[in-house]
Amino acid sequence: MEYFSPCFQDFQSQRVALYQLIRIDLPPVEDTNQLIEQRYANLASLNEAGIDPFSNKFTPSEGCEEAKANYSEERVTAVAGRLVSKREMGKTIFAHIKDMSGTIQLFIRKNDIGEEAFKIFRGLDLADFIGANGTLFTTKTGEISVKTTDFVVLAKALRPPPAKWHGLADQEVRYRQRYLDLIANDEVKETFLKRSAIIREIRNFMTKRGFVEVETPMMQAIPGGAAARPFVTHHNTFGRDFFLRIALELYLKRLLVGGIDRVFEIGRNFRNEGISRRHNPEFTMLEAYQAYGDYESMMELLQSMICHVSEKVLGTLVIEQKDEEGNTTKTIDLNPDWRRAKYKDLIREKAGEDWFDITPAQRRTRATQELKIETDPDEEDFEVTNAVFEKLVEPTLIQPTFVTHLPKELVPLAKLSPEEPDCVEVFECCINGQEIAPAYTEQNNPIEQRERLEQQAGEEQQKLDEDFLTALEHGMPPAGGIGIGIDRLCIMLLGQESIRDVILFPQLKPKEERANPPADSDQS
């Protein structure tokens, strides 16, 4: 069997020749099924030639970009990657393969590899994986290439690649089939490589500060450390329900009790709540606790960490946020002198100087009628005020801002402020219009901690984590603690607009349910 039927081969060769002349990528062919059938036929042709592409092995000596970077004439090399272009000129084929590092051109001549091998290469499809041995040289056009002496087919792609190697625009495909997004969009791959570098530098920073990295349970008998709806699972052996953790906090504090004075964890949290541009049901957090620290020491830790990461990974402290066309929409300056502002002062700027002097009923009326903020009749007064903060204040905090002295009802695990007894020693660091990290002086008084957790639990006293409270009774040193949303930090540092652009596989609504999205979701 020929690799292509004669009529298909003639059509393809004419089509390829035409597009080579006008120097643009091949547009998509509408009949995808026909392309898939042709690829299966090409696989059958390989098998008839005695080649099983899925059983071959090949060890590259270097990456594609490394081969070009270490160029010397006639140096022997072995490279491997995905076939991304192929151009035939008589008895010569010019092709490009691509690996994680980049691309390199292969120069294949019938006289060098033999007629049968040349015929096999002609029958390869874009997106197939191959390995090639040869020597480096520079073509007449100045492109570093591999003069191929032999090659190995390593995997056959049975589906065609995205329509354009340099841009996959359909967001539905990008998020559901991230592998296609990574194939088609180099900038997307670079985003996720930088995310990996960000997390690596965070670990380096924390380790140099003397923090010990640990792992704590993801399945918990009582979900604590935050107010959120948990995911529920069932343990068959124990015959009881467990919860996927909503926060890392309470187990890390147990380690402070146990004598690990500086501790941190980078891990996944799970919250059975809404999906939006800033929320995903599972997300990555860093939490850290430092004995003998407080919320002030956490400020220094956070600012130093973010600046360290930005300089190491991005080489700058000035972050540009761009739109889809590449135009700069705003600039974030991470240089020193981050702003500090009290929560109540920021509320007064947006809701009126008398906000905290009027009655709760008047506050609710002003919020709904004048400020156009939706409130739930069951919400408490402090929740109405916090809705004002989240809707009117937080989105305006583009430059780094430490919002301090939050109401005690919002953070039951923090110490009260000596200067403002109705507030706690807390800050929320807001950058780019969203909260990046909360931190506070940890409550280590077991009696007061129990009272405040009981107030929060209300009638659901069974939700109290008695083991944690027992741990506090054994004595926990004064400490500062912080939680950093890694996904949101990456959104800010990498200039992205949505959490889905910094999570490789974001949670999406099932395809069959997409026709009726929930009202509180902007999920694609």
C-alpha positions as CSV (number, residue, x, y, z in Angstrom):
1,M,0.0,0.0,0.0
2,E,1.2,3.5,-0.9
3,Y,1.5,6.0,2.0
4,F,-1.1,8.1,0.2
5,S,-3.5,7.1,-2.5
6,P,-2.4,8.7,-5.9
7,C,-5.3,11.1,-6.1
8,F,-5.0,12.2,-2.5
9,Q,-1.2,12.5,-2.8
10,D,-1.5,14.7,-5.9
11,F,-4.1,16.9,-4.2
12,Q,-2.0,17.2,-1.1
13,S,1.2,17.9,-3.0
14,Q,-0.4,20.7,-5.0
15,R,-2.0,22.1,-1.9
16,V,1.3,22.1,0.0
17,A,3.2,23.6,-2.9
18,L,0.6,26.4,-3.2
19,Y,0.8,27.3,0.5
20,Q,4.6,27.1,0.4
21,L,4.6,29.8,-2.3
22,I,2.5,32.2,-0.3
23,R,4.4,31.3,3.0
24,I,1.5,30.7,5.3
25,D,0.4,27.8,7.4
26,L,-2.1,25.3,6.0
27,P,-5.7,26.2,6.9
28,P,-7.8,23.5,8.6
29,V,-9.5,21.0,6.4
30,E,-13.2,20.7,7.2
31,D,-13.5,16.9,7.0
32,T,-11.6,15.8,10.1
33,N,-12.9,12.3,9.7
34,Q,-11.2,12.0,6.4
35,L,-7.9,13.2,7.9
36,I,-8.2,10.6,10.7
37,E,-8.9,7.9,8.2
38,Q,-5.9,8.9,6.2
39,R,-3.7,8.8,9.3
40,Y,-4.9,5.3,10.1
41,A,-4.1,4.3,6.5
42,N,-0.6,5.8,7.0
43,L,-0.2,3.8,10.2
44,A,-1.1,0.6,8.2
45,S,1.5,1.5,5.6
46,L,4.1,1.8,8.3
47,N,3.1,-1.6,9.7
48,E,3.3,-3.1,6.3
49,A,6.8,-1.8,6.0
50,G,7.6,-3.6,9.2
51,I,7.6,-0.5,11.4
52,D,5.6,-0.3,14.7
53,P,6.0,3.4,15.7
54,F,4.8,2.7,19.2
55,S,7.5,0.2,20.0
56,N,10.6,2.1,18.9
57,K,13.0,3.6,21.3
58,F,15.3,6.6,20.9
59,T,17.5,8.6,23.3
60,P,18.2,12.2,22.2
61,S,21.6,13.5,23.1
62,E,20.2,17.1,23.6
63,G,17.2,19.3,23.2
64,C,16.5,21.1,20.0
65,E,17.4,24.5,21.3
66,E,20.5,23.1,23.1
67,A,21.7,21.7,19.8
68,K,21.5,25.1,18.2
69,A,23.0,26.9,21.1
70,N,26.0,24.6,21.1
71,Y,26.4,24.7,17.4
72,S,29.6,23.7,15.7
73,E,29.9,22.6,12.1
74,E,29.6,18.8,11.6
75,R,29.0,18.1,15.3
76,V,27.2,14.8,15.7
77,T,23.8,15.1,17.4
78,A,20.6,13.1,18.2
79,V,17.4,15.1,18.6
80,A,13.7,14.1,19.0
81,G,10.4,15.8,18.9
82,R,7.0,16.3,17.2
83,L,6.9,16.9,13.5
84,V,5.5,20.5,13.0
85,S,6.4,21.2,9.4
86,K,7.4,19.4,6.3
87,R,8.4,20.7,2.9
88,E,9.4,18.5,0.0
89,M,11.7,19.6,-2.8
90,G,12.4,16.8,-5.2
91,K,14.8,14.4,-3.5
92,T,15.1,16.6,-0.4
93,I,12.8,17.2,2.5
94,F,13.0,20.2,4.9
95,A,11.2,19.5,8.2
96,H,11.0,20.9,11.7
97,I,10.6,19.0,14.9
98,K,9.7,20.5,18.2
99,D,10.4,19.5,21.8
100,M,9.9,21.4,25.1
101,S,12.9,23.6,24.4
102,G,12.0,24.7,20.9
103,T,12.4,23.7,17.3
104,I,15.2,22.6,14.9
105,Q,15.2,21.9,11.2
106,L,15.9,18.5,9.7
107,F,17.5,18.2,6.3
108,I,16.7,14.9,4.7
109,R,18.1,13.8,1.4
110,K,17.2,10.6,-0.4
111,N,20.9,9.9,-1.2
112,D,21.8,10.2,2.6
113,I,19.1,8.0,4.1
114,G,18.2,5.7,1.2
115,E,15.1,5.4,-1.0
116,E,13.0,3.3,1.4
117,A,13.6,5.5,4.4
118,F,12.9,8.6,2.3
119,K,9.6,7.1,1.2
120,I,8.7,6.5,4.8
121,F,9.5,10.1,5.8
122,R,7.4,11.4,3.0
123,G,4.5,9.5,4.4
124,L,4.8,11.0,7.9
125,D,2.0,13.3,9.2
126,L,2.3,16.5,11.1
127,A,2.3,15.8,14.8
128,D,4.1,12.5,14.5
129,F,7.0,12.0,16.9
130,I,10.4,11.1,15.4
131,G,14.0,10.9,16.5
132,A,16.8,11.8,14.2
133,N,20.6,11.3,14.1
134,G,22.9,13.4,12.1
135,T,25.4,16.3,12.0
136,L,24.8,20.0,12.4
137,F,25.3,22.4,9.6
138,T,24.0,25.8,8.4
139,T,21.8,26.0,5.3
140,K,22.2,28.6,2.6
141,T,19.5,30.7,4.2
142,G,21.5,30.7,7.5
143,E,19.3,28.2,9.5
144,I,21.1,25.7,11.8
145,S,19.9,22.3,10.8
146,V,20.5,18.6,11.3
147,K,21.8,16.8,8.2
148,T,19.9,13.6,8.9
149,T,21.6,10.2,8.5
150,D,18.8,8.1,9.9
151,F,15.6,8.6,11.8
152,V,13.1,6.6,13.9
153,V,9.3,6.9,14.0
154,L,8.5,7.1,17.7
155,A,4.7,7.7,17.8
156,K,2.0,8.1,15.2
157,A,-0.5,10.9,15.7
158,L,-3.9,9.5,14.7
159,R,-5.6,12.9,14.9
160,P,-4.6,16.1,13.1
161,P,-3.0,18.9,15.1
162,P,-4.8,22.1,16.0
163,A,-5.6,24.2,12.9
164,K,-2.7,26.6,13.6
165,W,0.5,25.7,15.3
166,H,0.8,29.3,16.4
167,G,-2.6,29.9,18.0
168,L,-5.5,28.0,19.3
169,A,-8.2,30.5,19.8
170,D,-11.2,28.4,20.9
171,Q,-11.3,28.7,24.7
172,E,-13.5,25.7,25.0
173,V,-10.9,23.5,23.4
174,R,-8.0,25.3,25.2
175,Y,-9.3,24.5,28.7
176,R,-10.9,21.1,28.0
177,Q,-8.0,19.8,25.9
178,R,-5.0,21.6,27.4
179,Y,-2.6,19.4,25.6
180,L,-3.8,21.0,22.3
181,D,-3.4,24.4,23.9
182,L,0.2,23.6,24.8
183,I,0.9,22.2,21.3
184,A,-0.5,25.2,19.6
185,N,0.4,28.1,21.8
186,D,4.0,28.6,22.9
187,E,3.1,31.5,25.2
188,V,0.7,29.2,27.1
189,K,3.4,26.6,27.6
190,E,5.7,29.4,28.8
191,T,3.1,30.6,31.3
192,F,3.0,27.1,32.9
193,L,6.7,26.8,32.9
194,K,6.9,30.1,34.7
195,R,4.3,28.9,37.2
196,S,6.5,26.0,38.0
197,A,9.5,28.3,38.4
198,I,7.4,30.6,40.8
199,I,6.6,27.7,43.1
200,R,10.2,26.5,43.0
201,E,11.5,29.9,44.0
202,I,8.9,30.2,46.8
203,R,10.3,26.9,48.2
204,N,13.8,28.2,47.9
205,F,12.9,31.4,49.6
206,M,11.1,29.6,52.5
207,T,13.9,27.1,53.0
208,K,16.5,29.8,53.2
209,R,14.4,31.5,55.9
210,G,14.6,28.3,58.0
211,F,11.0,27.1,57.3
212,V,10.4,23.3,57.2
213,E,8.1,22.0,54.4
214,V,5.5,19.4,55.6
215,E,2.5,17.5,54.3
216,T,-0.8,17.4,56.3
217,P,-4.0,15.4,55.7
218,M,-6.2,16.2,52.8
219,M,-9.0,14.1,54.2
220,Q,-10.2,15.4,57.5
221,A,-12.9,14.4,60.0
222,I,-13.7,18.0,60.6
223,P,-13.0,20.6,58.0
224,G,-11.6,23.7,59.7
225,G,-9.4,26.8,59.3
226,A,-11.9,28.6,57.1
227,A,-15.6,29.1,56.6
228,A,-16.5,27.2,53.4
229,R,-18.6,24.4,52.1
230,P,-16.5,21.2,51.9
231,F,-16.6,18.3,49.6
232,V,-17.7,15.1,51.3
233,T,-16.3,11.6,50.7
234,H,-16.8,8.3,52.5
235,H,-14.3,5.9,54.1
236,N,-15.6,2.4,53.7
237,T,-13.3,0.8,56.4
238,F,-14.2,3.3,59.0
239,G,-17.8,3.5,57.8
240,R,-17.9,7.3,58.1
241,D,-17.8,10.5,56.0
242,F,-14.6,12.5,55.6
243,F,-14.1,16.0,54.1
244,L,-11.6,17.3,51.7
245,R,-9.7,20.0,53.5
246,I,-10.8,23.6,53.0
247,A,-7.6,25.0,54.6
248,L,-4.2,23.9,55.8
249,E,-4.2,25.9,59.0
250,L,-5.2,23.8,61.9
251,Y,-2.8,20.9,61.3
252,L,0.1,23.3,60.7
253,K,-0.6,25.0,64.1
254,R,-0.5,21.6,65.7
255,L,3.1,21.4,64.5
256,L,3.9,24.7,66.2
257,V,2.7,23.1,69.4
258,G,4.9,20.2,68.7
259,G,8.0,22.4,68.5
260,I,8.5,23.0,64.7
261,D,8.9,26.7,65.0
262,R,8.8,27.6,61.3
263,V,6.6,25.4,59.1
264,F,5.0,25.7,55.7
265,E,3.0,23.6,53.2
266,I,2.2,24.1,49.6
267,G,-0.9,22.0,48.8
268,R,-4.4,21.8,47.3
269,N,-7.5,23.0,49.1
270,F,-11.0,22.1,48.0
271,R,-14.2,24.2,48.4
272,N,-17.6,23.1,47.1
273,E,-18.5,26.6,46.0
274,G,-18.9,28.7,42.9
275,I,-16.7,28.7,39.8
276,S,-15.6,32.0,38.3
277,R,-12.6,33.8,36.8
278,R,-11.0,33.9,40.3
279,H,-12.4,30.7,41.8
280,N,-11.8,27.0,41.1
281,P,-13.1,24.2,43.3
282,E,-9.6,23.0,43.9
283,F,-6.8,25.5,44.3
284,T,-3.2,25.7,45.5
285,M,-2.3,27.5,48.7
286,L,0.9,28.2,50.6
287,E,0.4,28.5,54.4
288,A,3.3,29.3,56.7
289,Y,3.5,29.8,60.5
290,Q,6.4,31.4,62.4
291,A,6.8,31.1,66.1
292,Y,7.4,34.4,67.9
293,G,6.2,36.3,64.8
294,D,3.1,38.4,64.2
295,Y,1.2,40.0,61.4
296,E,3.9,42.6,61.0
297,S,6.6,39.9,60.5
298,M,4.3,38.3,58.0
299,M,4.1,41.5,56.0
300,E,7.9,41.5,55.7
301,L,7.9,37.9,54.7
302,L,5.3,38.3,52.0
303,Q,6.7,41.4,50.4
304,S,10.2,39.9,50.4
305,M,9.0,36.7,48.9
306,I,7.0,38.2,46.1
307,C,9.8,40.6,45.2
308,H,12.3,37.7,45.3
309,V,10.1,35.5,43.1
310,S,9.4,38.3,40.6
311,E,13.1,39.2,40.2
312,K,14.2,35.6,39.9
313,V,11.5,34.4,37.5
314,L,10.6,37.5,35.6
315,G,13.7,39.7,36.0
316,T,11.7,42.7,37.1
317,L,9.5,44.3,39.8
318,V,7.3,46.0,37.3
319,I,4.5,43.8,36.0
320,E,2.5,44.8,33.0
321,Q,-1.1,43.5,32.6
322,K,-2.0,43.1,28.9
323,D,-5.3,42.5,27.0
324,E,-5.8,39.9,24.3
325,E,-4.3,42.2,21.7
326,G,-1.1,42.6,23.7
327,N,-1.8,46.2,24.8
328,T,-0.8,47.2,28.3
329,T,-3.9,47.9,30.4
330,K,-2.2,48.5,33.7
331,T,1.2,48.4,35.4
332,I,1.9,47.0,38.9
333,D,4.9,48.2,40.7
334,L,6.3,45.8,43.3
335,N,9.1,48.1,44.4
336,P,9.3,49.0,48.2
337,D,6.9,51.2,50.2
338,W,3.8,49.1,49.7
339,R,0.7,50.9,50.9
340,R,-0.9,50.2,54.3
341,A,-4.5,51.1,55.0
342,K,-7.1,50.2,57.6
343,Y,-10.1,48.3,56.6
344,K,-12.5,50.8,58.2
345,D,-10.9,53.8,56.5
346,L,-11.2,52.2,53.1
347,I,-14.9,51.4,53.8
348,R,-15.5,55.0,54.7
349,E,-14.0,56.2,51.4
350,K,-16.5,54.2,49.4
351,A,-19.6,54.0,51.7
352,G,-19.5,57.3,53.6
353,E,-17.6,58.8,56.5
354,D,-20.6,58.0,58.8
355,W,-20.8,54.3,57.8
356,F,-19.8,53.0,61.2
357,D,-21.9,55.6,63.1
358,I,-25.3,54.7,61.6
359,T,-27.4,51.7,62.6
360,P,-27.1,48.3,61.0
361,A,-30.5,48.7,59.4
362,Q,-29.3,52.0,57.9
363,R,-26.1,50.4,56.6
364,R,-28.1,47.6,54.9
365,T,-30.4,50.2,53.3
366,R,-27.5,52.3,52.0
367,A,-25.7,49.2,50.7
368,T,-28.7,48.0,48.7
369,Q,-30.3,51.2,47.6
370,E,-27.4,53.7,47.2
371,L,-24.4,51.5,46.6
372,K,-26.3,48.9,44.6
373,I,-24.9,45.9,46.5
374,E,-27.0,42.8,46.7
375,T,-27.4,41.6,50.3
376,D,-29.0,38.5,51.8
377,P,-31.6,39.1,54.5
378,D,-29.9,36.5,56.6
379,E,-26.5,38.2,56.4
380,E,-25.2,39.7,59.6
381,D,-24.1,43.3,59.8
382,F,-20.4,42.7,59.5
383,E,-21.1,40.6,56.3
384,V,-22.9,43.6,54.8
385,T,-19.9,45.8,55.4
386,N,-17.6,43.1,54.0
387,A,-19.7,43.0,50.9
388,V,-19.0,46.7,50.4
389,F,-15.3,46.0,50.8
390,E,-15.4,43.1,48.3
391,K,-17.5,44.9,45.7
392,L,-16.3,48.5,45.9
393,V,-12.9,48.6,47.6
394,E,-10.9,45.5,46.7
395,P,-11.2,45.8,42.8
396,T,-9.6,49.3,43.1
397,L,-6.5,48.1,44.9
398,I,-4.3,47.6,41.9
399,Q,-0.9,48.5,43.5
400,P,0.2,46.4,46.5
401,T,-1.8,47.3,49.6
402,F,-1.9,45.8,53.1
403,V,-5.4,46.2,54.4
404,T,-5.2,45.9,58.2
405,H,-7.4,45.7,61.3
406,L,-10.3,43.6,60.0
407,P,-13.4,43.0,62.1
408,K,-12.9,40.2,64.6
409,E,-16.0,38.4,63.3
410,L,-14.2,37.8,59.9
411,V,-11.1,36.1,61.4
412,P,-11.9,34.0,64.5
413,L,-8.4,32.5,64.6
414,A,-6.6,35.8,65.0
415,K,-5.7,37.9,68.1
416,L,-7.6,41.0,69.0
417,S,-5.9,44.3,68.4
418,P,-5.0,46.1,71.6
419,E,-5.7,49.5,70.1
420,E,-9.0,48.4,68.5
421,P,-10.7,45.6,70.5
422,D,-13.4,45.1,67.9
423,C,-10.7,44.3,65.3
424,V,-8.0,41.7,64.9
425,E,-4.3,42.0,64.1
426,V,-4.8,41.0,60.5
427,F,-3.9,42.1,57.0
428,E,-5.2,41.2,53.6
429,C,-2.6,41.9,50.9
430,C,-4.5,43.0,47.8
431,I,-2.8,43.4,44.4
432,N,-4.3,43.7,40.9
433,G,-7.8,44.2,42.4
434,Q,-7.9,40.9,44.3
435,E,-6.7,39.4,47.6
436,I,-3.4,37.6,47.3
437,A,-2.8,36.7,50.9
438,P,-4.3,37.1,54.3
439,A,-2.1,36.9,57.4
440,Y,-2.5,37.5,61.1
441,T,-1.2,37.3,64.6
442,E,-2.3,33.8,65.6
443,Q,-4.6,33.3,68.5
444,N,-2.8,31.0,71.0
445,N,-5.1,31.4,74.0
446,P,-7.1,28.2,74.1
447,I,-9.9,29.6,76.2
448,E,-10.5,32.6,74.0
449,Q,-10.0,30.5,70.9
450,R,-12.8,28.1,72.0
451,E,-15.2,30.9,72.7
452,R,-14.7,32.4,69.3
453,L,-15.0,29.1,67.5
454,E,-18.2,28.4,69.4
455,Q,-19.6,31.7,68.3
456,Q,-18.7,30.9,64.7
457,A,-20.2,27.4,64.9
458,G,-23.5,28.6,66.4
459,E,-25.8,25.6,66.7
460,E,-23.4,23.3,64.9
461,Q,-21.1,22.8,67.8
462,Q,-20.2,19.3,66.5
463,K,-18.1,21.1,63.9
464,L,-15.6,22.2,66.6
465,D,-12.2,20.6,66.1
466,E,-11.7,19.4,69.7
467,D,-8.3,17.8,68.9
468,F,-7.0,21.2,67.7
469,L,-8.3,22.9,70.9
470,T,-6.7,20.2,73.0
471,A,-3.4,20.9,71.2
472,L,-3.7,24.6,72.1
473,E,-4.2,23.7,75.7
474,H,-0.8,22.0,75.6
475,G,0.7,25.4,74.7
476,M,1.4,27.1,71.4
477,P,4.0,29.9,71.1
478,P,2.9,33.3,69.9
479,A,3.1,33.2,66.1
480,G,2.4,34.9,62.9
481,G,0.7,33.0,60.1
482,I,0.0,33.6,56.4
483,G,-1.9,32.0,53.5
484,I,-0.9,32.8,50.0
485,G,-3.2,31.9,47.0
486,I,-0.6,30.5,44.5
487,D,-3.1,30.7,41.6
488,R,-3.9,34.3,42.2
489,L,-0.3,35.2,42.7
490,C,0.4,33.6,39.3
491,I,-2.4,35.5,37.7
492,M,-0.8,38.8,38.9
493,L,2.8,37.9,38.2
494,L,2.1,36.4,34.8
495,G,-0.3,39.0,33.6
496,Q,-3.3,36.7,33.1
497,E,-7.0,37.6,33.5
498,S,-8.5,34.3,34.7
499,I,-7.6,31.5,37.1
500,R,-8.3,29.1,34.3
501,D,-5.2,30.5,32.5
502,V,-2.8,29.5,35.3
503,I,-4.3,26.1,36.2
504,L,-3.4,23.4,33.7
505,F,-6.7,21.5,34.0
506,P,-9.3,23.9,35.5
507,Q,-12.7,22.4,36.6
508,L,-15.3,23.0,33.8
509,K,-19.0,22.4,33.6
510,P,-19.7,19.1,31.9
511,K,-20.4,19.5,28.2
512,E,-23.9,18.2,28.3
513,E,-24.8,20.8,31.0
514,R,-23.2,23.8,29.3
515,A,-26.4,24.9,27.7
516,N,-27.8,26.0,31.2
517,P,-24.9,27.6,33.1
518,P,-25.6,28.6,36.8
519,A,-26.5,32.3,37.4
520,D,-23.5,32.8,39.7
521,S,-20.9,31.4,37.3
522,D,-18.9,32.9,34.5
523,Q,-17.3,29.6,33.8
524,S,-16.5,28.8,30.2
